[in-house]
């Protein structure tokens, strides 16, 4: 009888221990796992955001480096920059856009050297006449935005069919192409050393 009582007590202790272990360790695990999973997802989002920012920062840094000049004699500051014109005509050829004419213009504000030295960047305008469909024109603007050159679209105008009748037959484009005037300004960033030079 006494032996049976001891076995019963041991059994109750084991059952109580098992219950406490299950209640304190096993039951909370799904909740803890869910909480950890939520934390992992949040950390992954933060990591992805940090990677995107790092890539953008690197892209911006490269863009600035590629468009930084020490003097106005740099090719990026030329009235007709050959590298830019080559890139522009290559993009138009890819999109099957017809370049009717292009006019490189003087640097914005070049008539006042004192003011020019105070600027952090300069703009070199190019006026052009092209023949392009709306889709081709949109792709051209998109590609210019992705260019390694800093480019600002200063103005554009797309002619309707009535205006287009003024174009000579020899410069007519494909069907659905419209005459468009486009002014883009290439932007070159001036180094601080240039601005600090005596006038």
TORPA-4810 file (N, C-alpha, C, O; in nm, 3 decimals):
<nodes>
NODE_1_0.084_-0.121_0.000_0.000_0.000_0.000_0.086_0.125_0.000_0.062_0.219_-0.075_X
NODE_2_0.188_0.123_0.087_0.277_0.238_0.096_0.354_0.256_-0.036_0.379_0.368_-0.080_X
NODE_3_0.389_0.142_-0.096_0.463_0.148_-0.223_0.375_0.208_-0.333_0.423_0.287_-0.415_X
NODE_4_0.248_0.172_-0.334_0.154_0.226_-0.432_0.138_0.376_-0.416_0.127_0.450_-0.514_X
NODE_5_0.136_0.421_-0.290_0.122_0.565_-0.262_0.244_0.642_-0.313_0.231_0.750_-0.371_X
NODE_6_0.362_0.586_-0.293_0.485_0.650_-0.341_0.484_0.661_-0.493_0.520_0.764_-0.550_X
NODE_7_0.441_0.550_-0.560_0.434_0.551_-0.707_0.335_0.657_-0.755_0.359_0.726_-0.854_X
NODE_8_0.221_0.667_-0.682_0.119_0.765_-0.719_0.173_0.907_-0.705_0.150_0.992_-0.791_X
NODE_9_0.246_0.932_-0.594_0.304_1.066_-0.572_0.405_1.098_-0.682_0.406_1.209_-0.735_X
NODE_10_0.491_1.000_-0.715_0.591_1.021_-0.822_0.522_1.050_-0.955_0.564_1.135_-1.033_X
NODE_11_0.412_0.974_-0.978_0.337_0.992_-1.103_0.275_1.132_-1.109_0.277_1.197_-1.214_X
NODE_12_0.221_1.175_-0.996_0.161_1.310_-0.992_0.267_1.418_-1.012_0.243_1.518_-1.081_X
NODE_13_0.386_1.397_-0.952_0.496_1.494_-0.969_0.537_1.500_-1.115_0.557_1.608_-1.171_X
NODE_14_0.549_1.381_-1.177_0.588_1.376_-1.320_0.482_1.443_-1.408_0.515_1.518_-1.500_X
NODE_15_0.356_1.416_-1.379_0.247_1.477_-1.457_0.246_1.629_-1.439_0.228_1.704_-1.534_X
NODE_16_0.265_1.672_-1.311_0.268_1.817_-1.284_0.384_1.882_-1.356_0.370_1.990_-1.415_X
NODE_17_0.502_1.816_-1.351_0.621_1.869_-1.420_0.599_1.877_-1.570_0.635_1.976_-1.634_X
NODE_18_0.537_1.770_-1.627_0.510_1.768_-1.771_0.413_1.880_-1.810_0.431_1.947_-1.911_X
NODE_19_0.311_1.898_-1.725_0.213_2.003_-1.754_0.278_2.141_-1.750_0.257_2.224_-1.838_X
NODE_20_0.360_2.163_-1.645_0.426_2.294_-1.632_0.523_2.318_-1.750_0.530_2.429_-1.804_X
NODE_21_0.597_2.212_-1.788_0.690_2.226_-1.902_0.612_2.258_-2.030_0.650_2.347_-2.107_X
NODE_22_0.502_2.184_-2.051_0.421_2.204_-2.172_0.362_2.345_-2.172_0.366_2.415_-2.274_X
NODE_23_0.309_2.386_-2.057_0.242_2.515_-2.048_0.342_2.631_-2.061_0.311_2.732_-2.125_X
NODE_24_0.460_2.617_-2.001_0.557_2.727_-2.000_0.651_2.729_-2.121_0.701_2.835_-2.158_X
NODE_25_0.674_2.614_-2.183_0.772_2.607_-2.292_0.712_2.574_-2.429_0.750_2.633_-2.530_X
NODE_26_0.620_2.479_-2.433_0.565_2.435_-2.561_0.455_2.528_-2.611_0.455_2.568_-2.727_X
NODE_27_0.360_2.562_-2.521_0.246_2.647_-2.561_0.291_2.783_-2.618_0.237_2.824_-2.720_X
NODE_28_0.387_2.855_-2.557_0.424_2.987_-2.609_0.503_2.984_-2.741_0.517_3.087_-2.806_X
NODE_29_0.555_2.864_-2.780_0.642_2.859_-2.897_0.579_2.910_-3.026_0.644_2.987_-3.097_X
NODE_30_0.456_2.871_-3.061_0.398_2.925_-3.186_0.390_3.078_-3.185_0.417_3.142_-3.286_X
NODE_31_0.353_3.135_-3.071_0.346_3.281_-3.061_0.484_3.344_-3.076_0.500_3.446_-3.144_X
NODE_32_0.584_3.282_-3.011_0.721_3.334_-3.022_0.773_3.322_-3.164_0.838_3.412_-3.215_X
NODE_33_0.743_3.207_-3.228_0.785_3.188_-3.367_0.721_3.291_-3.459_0.786_3.344_-3.549_X
NODE_34_0.592_3.319_-3.437_0.522_3.418_-3.518_0.583_3.556_-3.498_0.602_3.631_-3.593_X
NODE_35_0.614_3.587_-3.372_0.676_3.716_-3.341_0.813_3.728_-3.406_0.848_3.833_-3.462_X
NODE_36_0.892_3.619_-3.399_1.025_3.619_-3.462_1.014_3.631_-3.614_1.094_3.700_-3.678_X
NODE_37_0.914_3.563_-3.671_0.894_3.570_-3.816_0.859_3.713_-3.858_0.908_3.762_-3.960_X
NODE_38_0.774_3.779_-3.779_0.739_3.918_-3.807_0.862_4.008_-3.799_0.881_4.096_-3.883_X
NODE_39_0.947_3.984_-3.697_1.071_4.062_-3.682_1.165_4.040_-3.800_1.228_4.133_-3.850_X
NODE_40_1.174_3.913_-3.844_1.261_3.880_-3.959_1.210_3.951_-4.085_1.289_4.006_-4.162_X
NODE_41_1.078_3.948_-4.106_1.020_4.014_-4.224_1.048_4.164_-4.220_1.080_4.224_-4.323_X
NODE_42_1.035_4.223_-4.102_1.061_4.367_-4.086_1.207_4.399_-4.114_1.238_4.498_-4.181_X
NODE_43_1.298_4.315_-4.062_1.442_4.336_-4.085_1.476_4.320_-4.233_1.560_4.393_-4.287_X
NODE_44_1.409_4.223_-4.300_1.431_4.204_-4.444_1.387_4.327_-4.524_1.454_4.368_-4.619_X
NODE_45_1.274_4.386_-4.483_1.226_4.509_-4.548_1.326_4.622_-4.528_1.357_4.696_-4.621_X
NODE_46_1.377_4.634_-4.405_1.474_4.739_-4.375_1.603_4.718_-4.456_1.662_4.813_-4.506_X
NODE_47_1.645_4.591_-4.468_1.765_4.559_-4.545_1.746_4.594_-4.692_1.835_4.651_-4.755_X
NODE_48_1.630_4.558_-4.746_1.601_4.587_-4.886_1.600_4.739_-4.911_1.655_4.786_-5.010_X
NODE_49_1.537_4.813_-4.819_1.533_4.959_-4.832_1.674_5.017_-4.827_1.707_5.109_-4.902_X
NODE_50_1.757_4.962_-4.737_1.896_5.011_-4.726_1.975_4.980_-4.852_2.056_5.062_-4.896_X
NODE_51_1.952_4.862_-4.911_2.022_4.826_-5.035_1.981_4.917_-5.150_2.066_4.960_-5.229_X
NODE_52_1.851_4.947_-5.159_1.801_5.037_-5.265_1.862_5.176_-5.249_1.907_5.237_-5.346_X
NODE_53_1.864_5.226_-5.123_1.923_5.358_-5.097_2.072_5.361_-5.131_2.121_5.458_-5.187_X
NODE_54_2.142_5.252_-5.097_2.286_5.245_-5.127_2.310_5.247_-5.277_2.401_5.314_-5.325_X
NODE_55_2.226_5.173_-5.352_2.240_5.171_-5.497_2.212_5.308_-5.556_2.284_5.354_-5.644_X
NODE_56_2.106_5.374_-5.506_2.073_5.508_-5.556_2.183_5.606_-5.523_2.220_5.690_-5.606_X
NODE_57_2.237_5.596_-5.400_2.343_5.687_-5.360_2.465_5.670_-5.449_2.529_5.767_-5.489_X
NODE_58_2.495_5.542_-5.480_2.609_5.515_-5.568_2.582_5.569_-5.708_2.671_5.625_-5.772_X
NODE_59_2.457_5.553_-5.754_2.419_5.606_-5.886_2.430_5.757_-5.892_2.480_5.812_-5.990_X
NODE_60_2.384_5.824_-5.786_2.392_5.970_-5.781_2.538_6.015_-5.777_2.576_6.111_-5.844_X
NODE_61_2.620_5.944_-5.698_2.763_5.978_-5.689_2.830_5.966_-5.826_2.907_6.053_-5.866_X
NODE_62_2.800_5.857_-5.898_2.858_5.837_-6.031_2.810_5.944_-6.128_2.887_5.992_-6.211_X
NODE_63_2.682_5.980_-6.117_2.626_6.083_-6.205_2.697_6.217_-6.183_2.727_6.288_-6.279_X
NODE_64_2.722_6.251_-6.057_2.792_6.377_-6.025_2.935_6.370_-6.077_2.984_6.466_-6.138_X
NODE_65_3.003_6.258_-6.053_3.142_6.244_-6.100_3.151_6.258_-6.251_3.243_6.323_-6.302_X
NODE_66_3.056_6.197_-6.322_3.058_6.199_-6.469_3.028_6.337_-6.526_3.056_6.362_-6.643_X
NODE_67_2.972_6.426_-6.446_2.932_6.557_-6.497_3.002_6.672_-6.424_2.956_6.786_-6.428_X
NODE_68_3.112_6.640_-6.357_3.189_6.740_-6.284_3.300_6.795_-6.374_3.374_6.718_-6.435_X
NODE_69_3.311_6.926_-6.382_3.414_6.986_-6.467_3.498_7.085_-6.387_3.452_7.142_-6.288_X
NODE_70_3.623_7.104_-6.432_3.714_7.197_-6.364_3.717_7.333_-6.431_3.748_7.433_-6.366_X
NODE_71_3.686_7.337_-6.560_3.690_7.464_-6.633_3.592_7.460_-6.749_3.538_7.355_-6.784_X
NODE_72_3.569_7.577_-6.808_3.475_7.586_-6.919_3.532_7.529_-7.048_3.462_7.519_-7.148_X
NODE_73_3.660_7.491_-7.047_3.721_7.430_-7.164_3.695_7.279_-7.169_3.731_7.213_-7.266_X
NODE_74_3.633_7.225_-7.064_3.600_7.083_-7.060_3.499_7.051_-7.170_3.417_7.135_-7.206_X
NODE_75_3.504_6.929_-7.224_3.415_6.891_-7.335_3.268_6.898_-7.296_3.182_6.921_-7.382_X
NODE_76_3.237_6.877_-7.168_3.096_6.884_-7.124_3.041_7.026_-7.130_2.919_7.046_-7.136_X
NODE_77_3.131_7.126_-7.130_3.087_7.265_-7.132_3.095_7.325_-7.273_3.064_7.443_-7.292_X
NODE_78_3.135_7.246_-7.371_3.144_7.296_-7.508_3.005_7.328_-7.563_2.905_7.269_-7.523_X
NODE_79_3.003_7.423_-7.655_2.877_7.461_-7.718_2.818_7.342_-7.794_2.696_7.326_-7.798_X
NODE_80_2.902_7.261_-7.852_2.855_7.142_-7.923_2.941_7.024_-7.877_3.040_6.988_-7.941_X
NODE_81_2.901_6.964_-7.766_2.978_6.853_-7.708_2.963_6.729_-7.797_2.853_6.675_-7.812_X
NODE_82_3.075_6.684_-7.854_3.072_6.569_-7.945_3.021_6.442_-7.875_2.937_6.372_-7.932_X
NODE_83_3.068_6.410_-7.752_3.015_6.289_-7.686_2.863_6.293_-7.667_2.794_6.193_-7.685_X
NODE_84_2.811_6.412_-7.629_2.666_6.423_-7.608_2.592_6.410_-7.740_2.491_6.340_-7.747_X
NODE_85_2.639_6.477_-7.844_2.572_6.471_-7.975_2.574_6.328_-8.029_2.476_6.283_-8.089_X
NODE_86_2.685_6.257_-8.007_2.694_6.118_-8.052_2.591_6.032_-7.978_2.522_5.950_-8.038_X
NODE_87_2.582_6.053_-7.847_2.485_5.976_-7.766_2.342_6.006_-7.811_2.259_5.916_-7.823_X
NODE_88_2.314_6.134_-7.835_2.180_6.177_-7.874_2.139_6.116_-8.007_2.029_6.062_-8.020_X
NODE_89_2.226_6.125_-8.107_2.192_6.072_-8.240_2.182_5.919_-8.236_2.101_5.860_-8.308_X
NODE_90_2.265_5.854_-8.154_2.256_5.708_-8.140_2.120_5.667_-8.084_2.058_5.572_-8.132_X
NODE_91_2.073_5.741_-7.980_1.942_5.712_-7.920_1.831_5.731_-8.023_1.737_5.651_-8.029_X
NODE_92_1.841_5.837_-8.103_1.738_5.863_-8.204_1.737_5.756_-8.312_1.631_5.715_-8.359_X
NODE_93_1.856_5.710_-8.351_1.864_5.603_-8.452_1.799_5.476_-8.399_1.728_5.407_-8.472_X
NODE_94_1.825_5.444_-8.272_1.766_5.323_-8.212_1.614_5.329_-8.215_1.548_5.229_-8.240_X
NODE_95_1.559_5.447_-8.190_1.413_5.464_-8.182_1.350_5.496_-8.317_1.228_5.512_-8.327_X
NODE_96_1.434_5.507_-8.421_1.387_5.540_-8.556_1.323_5.679_-8.562_1.226_5.702_-8.634_X
NODE_97_1.379_5.770_-8.482_1.335_5.910_-8.483_1.420_5.985_-8.584_1.541_5.967_-8.590_X
NODE_98_1.355_6.070_-8.662_1.429_6.145_-8.765_1.469_6.280_-8.709_1.384_6.358_-8.666_X
NODE_99_1.598_6.309_-8.711_1.650_6.438_-8.667_1.653_6.531_-8.789_1.730_6.510_-8.882_X
NODE_100_1.568_6.633_-8.785_1.559_6.728_-8.896_1.668_6.833_-8.883_1.730_6.870_-8.983_X
NODE_101_1.691_6.882_-8.763_1.793_6.983_-8.741_1.825_6.998_-8.594_1.740_6.973_-8.508_X
NODE_102_1.947_7.040_-8.565_1.988_7.063_-8.426_2.077_7.187_-8.420_2.166_7.205_-8.503_X
NODE_103_2.052_7.270_-8.320_2.129_7.394_-8.305_2.185_7.402_-8.163_2.110_7.429_-8.069_X
NODE_104_2.316_7.379_-8.146_2.377_7.400_-8.014_2.381_7.550_-7.984_2.415_7.630_-8.071_X
NODE_105_2.347_7.587_-7.862_2.341_7.729_-7.825_2.448_7.761_-7.721_2.511_7.671_-7.666_X
NODE_106_2.466_7.889_-7.695_2.566_7.932_-7.598_2.524_7.893_-7.456_2.406_7.875_-7.426_X
NODE_107_2.626_7.878_-7.371_2.601_7.847_-7.230_2.507_7.951_-7.169_2.523_8.071_-7.193_X
NODE_108_2.410_7.905_-7.092_2.316_7.997_-7.026_2.394_8.086_-6.930_2.462_8.036_-6.840_X
NODE_109_2.385_8.217_-6.948_2.453_8.313_-6.860_2.598_8.336_-6.895_2.670_8.399_-6.817_X
NODE_110_2.645_8.286_-7.012_2.787_8.300_-7.049_2.826_8.444_-7.079_2.944_8.479_-7.078_X
NODE_111_2.726_8.529_-7.105_2.755_8.669_-7.137_2.800_8.749_-7.015_2.848_8.861_-7.027_X
NODE_112_2.784_8.690_-6.896_2.828_8.758_-6.773_2.923_8.664_-6.696_2.878_8.585_-6.613_X
NODE_113_3.057_8.672_-6.724_3.153_8.581_-6.661_3.154_8.587_-6.509_3.179_8.486_-6.443_X
NODE_114_3.127_8.706_-6.452_3.127_8.719_-6.305_3.016_8.635_-6.244_3.038_8.561_-6.148_X
NODE_115_2.897_8.646_-6.301_2.783_8.568_-6.252_2.807_8.419_-6.275_2.772_8.336_-6.191_X
NODE_116_2.867_8.386_-6.389_2.893_8.247_-6.423_2.984_8.181_-6.319_2.965_8.064_-6.286_X
NODE_117_3.082_8.256_-6.269_3.175_8.201_-6.169_3.107_8.172_-6.035_3.156_8.093_-5.955_X
NODE_118_2.994_8.238_-6.012_2.923_8.219_-5.885_2.829_8.098_-5.891_2.776_8.055_-5.788_X
NODE_119_2.808_8.045_-6.010_2.714_7.934_-6.025_2.778_7.801_-5.983_2.900_7.784_-5.990_X
NODE_120_2.694_7.710_-5.939_2.741_7.576_-5.903_2.737_7.482_-6.022_2.802_7.378_-6.022_X
NODE_121_2.660_7.518_-6.125_2.653_7.437_-6.246_2.622_7.527_-6.365_2.572_7.638_-6.349_X
NODE_122_2.651_7.477_-6.484_2.618_7.551_-6.606_2.526_7.466_-6.693_2.522_7.343_-6.681_X
NODE_123_2.452_7.532_-6.779_2.362_7.463_-6.870_2.397_7.499_-7.014_2.412_7.617_-7.048_X
NODE_124_2.410_7.397_-7.098_2.437_7.417_-7.241_2.313_7.371_-7.318_2.284_7.252_-7.322_X
NODE_125_2.240_7.466_-7.380_2.115_7.430_-7.449_2.138_7.377_-7.592_2.231_7.417_-7.661_X
NODE_126_2.050_7.288_-7.631_2.046_7.237_-7.768_1.901_7.243_-7.814_1.812_7.187_-7.749_X
NODE_127_1.877_7.312_-7.926_1.743_7.315_-7.984_1.741_7.220_-8.103_1.832_7.222_-8.186_X
NODE_128_1.637_7.139_-8.111_1.631_7.044_-8.223_1.490_7.028_-8.274_1.392_7.048_-8.203_X
NODE_129_1.483_6.992_-8.400_1.356_6.960_-8.465_1.363_6.813_-8.503_1.459_6.768_-8.566_X
NODE_130_1.262_6.740_-8.466_1.260_6.596_-8.493_1.125_6.553_-8.547_1.027_6.626_-8.538_X
NODE_131_1.122_6.433_-8.605_0.998_6.369_-8.646_0.986_6.239_-8.568_1.072_6.152_-8.580_X
NODE_132_0.880_6.227_-8.489_0.865_6.109_-8.403_0.718_6.086_-8.371_0.639_6.180_-8.367_X
NODE_133_0.684_5.961_-8.348_0.550_5.931_-8.298_0.546_5.967_-8.150_0.650_5.990_-8.088_X
NODE_134_0.427_5.971_-8.094_0.415_6.004_-7.951_0.492_5.901_-7.866_0.559_5.937_-7.769_X
NODE_135_0.482_5.774_-7.906_0.550_5.668_-7.830_0.701_5.683_-7.841_0.772_5.671_-7.741_X
NODE_136_0.751_5.709_-7.961_0.895_5.728_-7.982_0.946_5.848_-7.904_1.053_5.844_-7.844_X
NODE_137_0.867_5.956_-7.906_0.905_6.077_-7.836_0.913_6.052_-7.685_1.006_6.097_-7.618_X
NODE_138_0.814_5.979_-7.632_0.814_5.945_-7.489_0.933_5.860_-7.451_0.994_5.881_-7.346_X
NODE_139_0.968_5.762_-7.536_1.084_5.677_-7.508_1.213_5.758_-7.512_1.304_5.734_-7.433_X
NODE_140_1.220_5.854_-7.605_1.340_5.938_-7.614_1.359_6.016_-7.483_1.469_6.021_-7.429_X
NODE_141_1.251_6.076_-7.433_1.260_6.152_-7.308_1.299_6.060_-7.192_1.377_6.098_-7.104_X
NODE_142_1.243_5.939_-7.191_1.276_5.843_-7.086_1.424_5.805_-7.092_1.491_5.797_-6.989_X
NODE_143_1.475_5.781_-7.212_1.616_5.745_-7.228_1.709_5.860_-7.192_1.817_5.838_-7.137_X
NODE_144_1.668_5.982_-7.224_1.749_6.099_-7.187_1.757_6.111_-7.035_1.861_6.150_-6.981_X
NODE_145_1.647_6.078_-6.968_1.646_6.084_-6.821_1.744_5.985_-6.760_1.801_6.010_-6.654_X
NODE_146_1.764_5.870_-6.829_1.854_5.766_-6.778_1.997_5.783_-6.826_2.084_5.701_-6.796_X
NODE_147_2.022_5.889_-6.901_2.154_5.912_-6.960_2.260_5.937_-6.853_2.228_5.988_-6.746_X
NODE_148_2.388_5.902_-6.881_2.496_5.936_-6.788_2.522_6.086_-6.782_2.589_6.135_-6.691_X
NODE_149_2.468_6.160_-6.881_2.476_6.306_-6.877_2.359_6.359_-6.793_2.251_6.301_-6.792_X
NODE_150_2.383_6.469_-6.724_2.273_6.538_-6.655_2.202_6.620_-6.761_2.261_6.709_-6.821_X
NODE_151_2.075_6.591_-6.784_2.000_6.657_-6.891_1.869_6.711_-6.836_1.797_6.643_-6.763_X
NODE_152_1.840_6.835_-6.873_1.712_6.897_-6.836_1.633_6.925_-6.963_1.683_6.990_-7.054_X
NODE_153_1.511_6.875_-6.968_1.424_6.907_-7.081_1.364_7.045_-7.053_1.277_7.060_-6.968_X
NODE_154_1.414_7.145_-7.127_1.373_7.284_-7.101_1.238_7.315_-7.163_1.157_7.387_-7.103_X
NODE_155_1.212_7.263_-7.283_1.085_7.291_-7.351_1.065_7.191_-7.464_1.161_7.140_-7.522_X
NODE_156_0.939_7.165_-7.494_0.910_7.086_-7.615_0.772_7.122_-7.666_0.685_7.169_-7.592_X
NODE_157_0.754_7.098_-7.797_0.629_7.128_-7.863_0.609_7.025_-7.972_0.697_7.006_-8.055_X
NODE_158_0.493_6.959_-7.972_0.463_6.860_-8.076_0.355_6.918_-8.165_0.249_6.958_-8.118_X
NODE_159_0.382_6.921_-8.295_0.288_6.981_-8.390_0.173_6.885_-8.420_0.188_6.763_-8.418_X
NODE_160_0.058_6.945_-8.446_-0.056_6.863_-8.490_-0.052_6.849_-8.641_0.039_6.900_-8.706_X
NODE_161_-0.150_6.782_-8.699_-0.148_6.753_-8.842_-0.158_6.880_-8.927_-0.103_6.886_-9.037_X
NODE_162_-0.228_6.982_-8.876_-0.240_7.108_-8.950_-0.104_7.176_-8.958_-0.061_7.221_-9.064_X
NODE_163_-0.036_7.185_-8.842_0.098_7.246_-8.840_0.195_7.167_-8.926_0.285_7.224_-8.988_X
NODE_164_0.177_7.037_-8.928_0.272_6.950_-8.996_0.272_6.971_-9.146_0.367_6.934_-9.215_X
NODE_165_0.163_7.028_-9.198_0.155_7.050_-9.342_0.262_7.148_-9.391_0.291_7.154_-9.511_X
NODE_166_0.319_7.225_-9.298_0.423_7.321_-9.336_0.557_7.252_-9.362_0.647_7.314_-9.418_X
NODE_167_0.572_7.126_-9.321_0.697_7.052_-9.344_0.704_7.008_-9.490_0.607_6.961_-9.548_X
NODE_168_0.822_7.025_-9.547_0.842_6.985_-9.686_0.835_6.834_-9.699_0.863_6.762_-9.603_X
NODE_169_0.797_6.787_-9.817_0.783_6.643_-9.839_0.914_6.569_-9.819_0.915_6.454_-9.775_X
NODE_170_1.027_6.635_-9.850_1.155_6.566_-9.840_1.197_6.538_-9.696_1.287_6.457_-9.672_X
NODE_171_1.133_6.604_-9.599_1.165_6.574_-9.460_1.046_6.512_-9.387_1.039_6.514_-9.264_X
NODE_172_0.954_6.459_-9.463_0.838_6.394_-9.401_0.882_6.265_-9.333_0.971_6.195_-9.383_X
NODE_173_0.821_6.235_-9.221_0.856_6.113_-9.148_0.766_5.997_-9.187_0.695_6.002_-9.287_X
NODE_174_0.770_5.893_-9.105_0.685_5.776_-9.127_0.542_5.810_-9.085_0.520_5.913_-9.023_X
NODE_175_0.446_5.724_-9.119_0.310_5.745_-9.070_0.308_5.752_-8.917_0.384_5.682_-8.851_X
NODE_176_0.224_5.835_-8.864_0.205_5.857_-8.720_0.320_5.936_-8.656_0.318_5.959_-8.535_X
NODE_177_0.419_5.979_-8.734_0.523_6.064_-8.680_0.480_6.210_-8.691_0.418_6.251_-8.789_X
NODE_178_0.513_6.286_-8.589_0.477_6.427_-8.583_0.603_6.512_-8.573_0.705_6.468_-8.519_X
NODE_179_0.594_6.632_-8.624_0.705_6.726_-8.609_0.707_6.774_-8.464_0.602_6.808_-8.408_X
NODE_180_0.824_6.777_-8.405_0.837_6.823_-8.267_0.961_6.910_-8.252_1.065_6.882_-8.312_X
NODE_181_0.947_7.014_-8.173_1.062_7.097_-8.135_1.096_7.062_-7.991_1.008_7.052_-7.906_X
NODE_182_1.223_7.043_-7.966_1.268_7.001_-7.835_1.392_7.079_-7.796_1.487_7.090_-7.874_X
NODE_183_1.392_7.134_-7.673_1.513_7.198_-7.621_1.556_7.124_-7.495_1.482_7.114_-7.398_X
NODE_184_1.679_7.072_-7.500_1.736_7.008_-7.382_1.861_7.085_-7.341_1.936_7.134_-7.426_X
NODE_185_1.883_7.093_-7.213_2.004_7.157_-7.160_2.089_7.051_-7.092_2.043_6.985_-6.999_X
NODE_186_2.213_7.036_-7.137_2.305_6.949_-7.063_2.357_7.029_-6.945_2.380_7.150_-6.956_X
NODE_187_2.376_6.962_-6.833_2.418_7.030_-6.709_2.555_6.978_-6.669_2.577_6.857_-6.657_X
NODE_188_2.647_7.071_-6.646_2.781_7.036_-6.598_2.801_7.105_-6.463_2.775_7.224_-6.448_X
NODE_189_2.849_7.027_-6.366_2.869_7.080_-6.230_3.010_7.137_-6.220_3.107_7.069_-6.253_X
NODE_190_3.020_7.260_-6.174_3.149_7.327_-6.163_3.215_7.295_-6.030_3.153_7.306_-5.924_X
NODE_191_3.341_7.255_-6.036_3.415_7.229_-5.913_3.433_7.359_-5.835_3.437_7.468_-5.893_X
NODE_192_3.443_7.347_-5.704_3.461_7.465_-5.619_3.588_7.541_-5.655_3.594_7.663_-5.641_X
NODE_193_3.690_7.468_-5.703_3.818_7.533_-5.739_3.798_7.631_-5.853_3.867_7.733_-5.859_X
NODE_194_3.705_7.601_-5.944_3.677_7.692_-6.056_3.613_7.820_-6.005_3.646_7.930_-6.050_X
NODE_195_3.519_7.805_-5.910_3.448_7.922_-5.860_3.539_8.010_-5.774_3.513_8.129_-5.758_X
NODE_196_3.645_7.950_-5.718_3.733_8.028_-5.631_3.848_8.095_-5.708_3.926_8.171_-5.650_X
NODE_197_3.859_8.068_-5.839_3.965_8.131_-5.918_3.940_8.280_-5.928_3.825_8.323_-5.934_X
NODE_198_4.049_8.362_-5.930_4.030_8.506_-5.945_3.971_8.540_-6.080_4.005_8.477_-6.180_X
NODE_199_3.883_8.640_-6.085_3.810_8.673_-6.209_3.889_8.745_-6.311_3.836_8.777_-6.418_X
</nodes>
